[in-house]
Each structure stands twice: as C-alpha cells, then as structure tokens.
Amino acid sequence: LASGGGALALGGISIPLSIGVLAAVYFLLGYLFFGSLMTGIGAIANNLREAQQISMVLTLLNVSPFWVVTALLNEPNGPLAVGMSLFPPTAPCTMMMRLVADSLLGSSVPPWQLGASIALLAATALAALVLSARVFRIGLLLYGKTPNLPEILRLLRKD
C-alpha cells in the first residue's frame, strides 16, 4: 500500500471515451511523425553521437509544451495554446493538455481546431514518412560517406 498509494489514488479518475480515442489518434500520428523523422536522421548519421545531436532538436520540440504547461492550463483556448496545437511537432502533447484542461474547466476545444490539428499532423507525418524513405534510400547509396545538406536536398529533388 505504501509503494502503490499514488497509483491507487488514480483509481477514481474516469477518462471520457472521446478523450481516450483522441489520445490514441494523436499518439499514433505523433509516433508516425517522430518515428519517420528519427529514421531519416538515423539514415544520414554515421554514428550514434551524430544521430543524438540531430535528434535532440526533435526531442526538444516534442517536450516544449511542458515548458509552458502553466500558460496552457491557465488559458487552454489562448493564442499560445492554439498555435502550439496546430504546429505538428508540438500538437500531440499540447492538444492532450488542452483537452484535459477544457474538460476540467467545463469549456471545449472548437471542433475546427481538432480537425485542423489532426489533418496537419497527418499530412506532416505522411510527408515525413515519404521524405525519410527517400533519405534512407540515399543513405544506403552513400554508405560510408556522410552526405551534407545540399547533397541530400539535391538528391531529394532528383526523385
């Protein structure tokens, strides 16, 4: 009981089905988006250190909503919250925070913002998947040689 007391306290929390479904959608789209980008980064990096340095930028974008969590929870329909929920790298975390804050405050996220956020995230995830597949193919062709950014862009435009 002493070690599981915190988990037992969560037993009385009920999550509405709509938020659970939206959480699954945002998780899958966010996973596809970040997984695709990380695959592309892994394809062009020669070693683990390079890959970690490049992927740090994506990780920082992913967790940036937690830096402004107070502003998001105090004003879930404010301009910062709306902007971050429409920006694909921050959309999954921000929209979940907004949905939970709105359900606690009794307000709601406008349906057009939910639709736009999901559509932008899905389109960006698909674009990231296509580009990462091309970069991965280029990385296989250039095995042993670190491609620079102009070379990657030139090869991407060629396809």
Phi and psi in degrees as a GROMACS rama.xvg file:
@    title "Ramachandran Plot"
@    xaxis  label "Phi"
@    yaxis  label "Psi"
@TYPE xy
-67.1679  -40.974  ALA-2
-81.5779  -23.6505  SER-3
-105.675  11.7248  GLY-4
-60.6572  -39.3134  GLY-5
-64.6732  -40.3301  GLY-6
-68.8621  -35.7485  ALA-7
-67.2432  -30.1539  LEU-8
-67.0922  -26.7029  ALA-9
-79.2933  -7.25263  LEU-10
-61.8601  -28.176  GLY-11
-86.7871  1.1322  GLY-12
-86.1839  132.474  ILE-13
-115.841  133.662  SER-14
-105.694  125.504  ILE-15
-60.3628  146.785  PRO-16
-58.9404  -38.2877  LEU-17
-62.3386  -39.8892  SER-18
-69.37  -36.9135  ILE-19
-63.2433  -41.7659  GLY-20
-66.6248  -45.1532  VAL-21
-63.9663  -36.169  LEU-22
-62.7561  -40.285  ALA-23
-65.447  -41.4794  ALA-24
-63.6759  -48.6872  VAL-25
-64.7027  -36.8651  TYR-26
-62.9514  -48.6956  PHE-27
-64.1387  -44.7065  LEU-28
-67.7045  -40.4569  LEU-29
-65.7216  -39.2154  GLY-30
-64.6421  -43.2022  TYR-31
-62.903  -42.9852  LEU-32
-63.4465  -55.8207  PHE-33
-70.7666  -36.4466  PHE-34
-63.3525  -40.235  GLY-35
-64.8402  -45.0699  SER-36
-64.8309  -40.7716  LEU-37
-65.6691  -34.4321  MET-38
-64.5443  -43.6225  THR-39
-62.5119  -40.1461  GLY-40
-65.0554  -42.7609  ILE-41
-63.3673  -29.5765  GLY-42
-73.2585  -29.3098  ALA-43
-98.818  -11.4116  ILE-44
-85.9431  139.832  ALA-45
-84.3691  -27.2361  ASN-46
-145.17  173.095  ASN-47
-62.7272  -39.1683  LEU-48
-62.3595  -44.5904  ARG-49
-61.0735  -45.9825  GLU-50
-61.3943  -40.6456  ALA-51
-66.2498  -38.9669  GLN-52
-65.6971  -42.2118  GLN-53
-71.1709  -42.0463  ILE-54
-72.2796  -15.1753  SER-55
-60.2467  -35.8719  MET-56
-61.2595  -44.5978  VAL-57
-66.1405  -38.4373  LEU-58
-64.163  -41.178  THR-59
-64.3332  -39.1667  LEU-60
-63.6388  -39.2849  LEU-61
-65.1761  -38.1027  ASN-62
-95.8402  -1.65121  VAL-63
-59.1488  -29.601  SER-64
-59.9574  -26.807  PRO-65
-72.9974  -20.6392  PHE-66
-70.3036  -30.4778  TRP-67
-115.392  29.1457  VAL-68
-58.6213  -36.5045  VAL-69
-63.493  -44.9707  THR-70
-65.3552  -38.0185  ALA-71
-67.3131  -41.0975  LEU-72
-76.9894  -30.4904  LEU-73
-73.286  -34.0552  ASN-74
-137.052  75.4968  GLU-75
-67.8227  -15.5367  PRO-76
-112.213  18.0655  ASN-77
-77.4427  171.367  GLY-78
-62.3943  -36.6911  PRO-79
-64.5081  -45.8399  LEU-80
-64.8389  -42.264  ALA-81
-65.3503  -45.2735  VAL-82
-61.5914  -44.2321  GLY-83
-71.0945  -27.2866  MET-84
-80.3938  -14.4706  SER-85
-97.4965  -15.4958  LEU-86
-83.9045  114.387  PHE-87
-52.0746  -42.0659  PRO-88
-65.7473  -25.0206  PRO-89
-106.591  -4.50473  THR-90
-61.4375  -46.2374  ALA-91
-58.987  -49.3616  PRO-92
-68.2386  -45.2023  CYS-93
-63.7097  -44.4302  THR-94
-66.5697  -35.6829  MET-95
-65.3486  -40.7831  MET-96
-62.7264  -42.7426  MET-97
-64.2965  -43.7068  ARG-98
-63.1961  -42.5127  LEU-99
-68.429  -43.8376  VAL-100
-62.8481  -41.108  ALA-101
-66.5798  -37.6543  ASP-102
-67.6883  -31.8688  SER-103
-75.4752  -33.5697  LEU-104
-87.6732  -11.1887  LEU-105
87.461  3.63132  GLY-106
-99.0556  -174.006  SER-107
-146.038  152.057  SER-108
-74.718  130.241  VAL-109
-57.8966  138.614  PRO-110
-57.648  -33.2924  PRO-111
-65.9105  -32.5448  TRP-112
-70.3598  -39.3649  GLN-113
-62.1511  -47.7314  LEU-114
-63.2621  -44.3597  GLY-115
-65.4923  -40.8372  ALA-116
-63.4424  -45.8761  SER-117
-66.6674  -41.3805  ILE-118
-64.898  -44.2155  ALA-119
-63.6936  -42.2952  LEU-120
-65.6528  -41.4112  LEU-121
-65.6197  -44.0143  ALA-122
-64.6114  -41.7188  ALA-123
-68.6139  -37.6984  THR-124
-64.8823  -41.0668  ALA-125
-65.5422  -43.3377  LEU-126
-63.0379  -41.0165  ALA-127
-64.4587  -37.8061  ALA-128
-65.2633  -44.8853  LEU-129
-65.012  -47.8007  VAL-130
-64.5155  -39.7741  LEU-131
-67.0464  -35.1261  SER-132
-63.7499  -40.8783  ALA-133
-65.9528  -44.4835  ARG-134
-63.3842  -38.3106  VAL-135
-62.4423  -42.6985  PHE-136
-63.6142  -41.902  ARG-137
-64.0327  -40.7945  ILE-138
-61.596  -35.9846  GLY-139
-69.5667  -36.1463  LEU-140
-70.3301  -31.3528  LEU-141
-102.361  33.7072  LEU-142
-55.8582  129.142  TYR-143
91.3684  -10.4494  GLY-144
-120.243  128.206  LYS-145
-79.4736  115.694  THR-146
-76.4995  144.026  PRO-147
-94.3964  169.556  ASN-148
-60.2789  -46.7152  LEU-149
-59.8811  -36.5692  PRO-150
-67.0644  -40.5816  GLU-151
-64.8836  -45.29  ILE-152
-63.0181  -39.5036  LEU-153
-64.8774  -43.3379  ARG-154
-69.1817  -32.8301  LEU-155
-68.3022  -39.0402  LEU-156
-70.0674  -26.2612  ARG-157
-65.4162  -33.0651  LYS-158
